[in-house]
């Protein structure tokens, strides 16, 4: 009988020590952690800042948003100058990021005379818009596998186009669109 009392006494002491010892050392218990999430970062080794405040993280404009500016301008029948100004407003001094095969396809189309139509279907050449697109600075953010876009041909960047007399007007027209921007 005496052994049973000793076992019970030891069990009570162990239970009390489990409950009281964390409070003696001021360690949070699970109920406190739910209320105060910052407890996990109380050692000043971690924080919510992702980079050194002295290092500037570059902000980009996505090719998708640039393409939308051009597409919306064309759909609204805006002038070449208005679309060019909208591009300037959207991009400012930022670089344009390309991170998917779709965005790479958009890049080719954005500087194409035909934009997103088949060859020979656009009668209006947005010369200023094309030159603006070709003057911007671009950044490739990831490796891009373009192979799955087999049916969507990539339009070469920077072109010299000669339209014979009778194609658009009665006179021969030459468009020279070199790539003057940067590509990182």
C-alpha positions as a printed Julia matrix, in Angstrom:
184×3 Matrix{Float64}:
  0.0    0.0      0.0
  2.86   2.27     0.81
  4.29   1.78    -2.7
  1.04   3.0     -4.27
  1.17   6.24    -2.24
  4.77   6.81    -3.25
  3.96   6.3     -6.92
  1.01   8.71    -6.69
  3.15  11.29    -4.92
  5.86  11.05    -7.6
  3.22  11.35   -10.34
  1.74  14.5     -8.75
  5.22  16.05    -8.42
  5.99  15.3    -12.08
  2.67  16.81   -13.25
  3.22  19.94   -11.16
  6.76  20.32   -12.48
  5.52  20.07   -16.08
  2.96  22.8    -15.43
  5.04  25.11   -13.19
  8.58  24.86   -14.59
  7.85  26.75   -17.86
  6.41  29.64   -15.84
  9.49  29.75   -13.65
 11.73  30.23   -16.68
  9.24  32.56   -18.44
  9.04  30.39   -21.53
  5.86  30.76   -23.57
  3.45  27.89   -23.65
  1.34  26.99   -26.67
 -1.62  29.16   -25.58
  0.68  32.23   -25.42
  2.16  31.56   -28.86
 -1.31  31.63   -30.44
 -1.91  35.09   -28.97
  1.54  36.52   -29.75
  3.08  35.2    -32.97
  6.17  37.44   -32.62
  7.42  35.25   -29.75
  9.05  32.97   -32.32
 11.19  35.92   -33.51
 12.1   37.36   -30.1
 15.82  36.54   -30.4
 16.48  39.43   -32.88
 18.1   37.04   -35.34
 15.07  37.01   -37.62
 12.75  39.69   -38.85
 10.14  40.49   -41.42
 12.52  42.5    -43.62
 13.44  40.44   -46.7
 16.5   42.4    -47.73
 19.02  44.85   -46.37
 17.34  48.28   -46.27
 20.44  49.74   -47.95
 19.95  47.53   -51.01
 17.43  48.74   -53.55
 15.23  45.98   -54.94
 14.41  46.69   -58.57
 10.77  47.15   -59.48
  9.63  45.87   -62.88
  6.67  46.3    -65.18
  5.5   42.98   -66.59
  5.37  42.39   -70.32
  1.74  41.38   -69.83
  0.84  44.83   -68.5
  2.78  46.58   -71.29
  1.04  44.41   -73.88
 -2.35  45.26   -72.34
 -1.59  48.98   -72.72
 -0.87  48.51   -76.43
 -3.8   46.16   -77.01
 -6.26  48.43   -75.18
 -4.99  51.43   -77.14
 -5.39  49.63   -80.46
 -8.88  48.38   -79.52
 -9.89  51.93   -78.57
 -8.44  53.25   -81.85
 -6.1   55.61   -80.0
 -3.51  57.5    -82.01
  0.06  56.25   -82.29
  1.23  59.16   -80.08
 -1.42  58.42   -77.42
 -0.44  54.73   -77.2
  3.23  55.73   -77.0
  2.43  58.14   -74.16
  0.44  55.43   -72.36
  3.47  53.13   -72.62
  5.69  55.86   -71.16
  3.2   56.38   -68.31
  3.05  52.63   -67.59
  6.78  51.92   -67.74
  8.42  55.17   -66.65
 12.07  54.41   -65.84
 11.44  50.78   -64.91
 12.56  47.72   -66.82
 10.06  45.37   -68.41
 10.17  41.81   -67.08
  9.61  38.74   -69.21
  9.12  35.52   -67.28
  6.95  33.2    -69.37
  6.76  31.93   -72.94
  3.5   33.84   -73.32
  5.22  37.09   -72.35
  8.05  36.36   -74.77
  5.42  35.87   -77.48
  3.82  39.17   -76.45
  7.19  40.89   -76.74
  7.55  39.74   -80.33
  4.01  40.83   -81.18
  4.25  44.18   -79.4
  6.93  45.36   -81.82
  5.39  43.79   -84.9
  3.62  45.77   -87.61
  0.79  43.23   -87.56
  0.65  43.17   -83.74
 -1.54  40.16   -82.94
 -3.1   39.74   -86.39
 -2.0   37.64   -89.35
  0.37  39.24   -91.82
 -1.15  41.87   -94.04
 -4.32  42.42   -92.0
 -3.38  45.62   -90.19
 -3.54  48.68   -92.41
 -2.23  51.1    -89.75
  1.43  50.9    -88.79
  1.98  52.36   -85.32
  5.51  53.5    -85.96
  6.04  55.46   -82.72
  4.61  52.63   -80.63
  6.88  50.05   -82.25
  9.95  52.28   -81.79
  8.99  52.88   -78.15
  8.65  49.15   -77.5
 12.05  48.56   -79.14
 13.69  51.29   -77.02
 12.72  49.88   -73.61
 14.93  47.92   -71.23
 13.94  44.29   -70.7
 14.9   41.65   -68.13
 14.45  37.92   -68.6
 13.55  36.71   -65.09
 13.63  32.95   -65.74
 14.74  30.43   -68.31
 11.92  30.09   -70.81
 11.02  26.95   -72.72
  9.32  28.23   -75.88
  8.98  24.77   -77.42
  5.39  24.25   -76.28
  4.27  27.3    -78.29
  4.97  25.5    -81.56
  2.04  27.03   -83.39
  2.84  30.57   -82.25
  5.8   31.84   -84.21
  8.18  34.22   -82.44
  8.45  37.5    -84.36
 12.09  38.6    -84.82
 13.06  41.68   -82.83
 14.12  44.78   -84.72
 13.27  44.62   -88.4
 13.77  46.46   -91.65
 10.56  46.2    -93.64
 10.09  47.16   -97.27
  6.5   47.34   -98.47
  6.23  47.35  -102.23
  4.13  49.93  -104.0
  0.5   48.86  -104.04
  0.64  46.86  -100.76
 -0.46  49.76   -98.56
 -0.17  52.85  -100.72
  0.78  53.6   -104.28
  4.36  54.26  -103.19
  7.05  52.01  -101.76
  7.37  52.33   -97.97
 10.35  51.33   -95.87
 10.22  50.93   -92.1
 13.42  50.64   -90.12
 12.85  49.37   -86.58
 16.17  48.6    -84.83
 16.24  47.36   -81.24
 17.76  50.24   -79.27
 16.89  49.11   -75.73
 18.69  46.6    -73.52
 17.99  42.98   -72.72
 19.4   41.43   -69.53
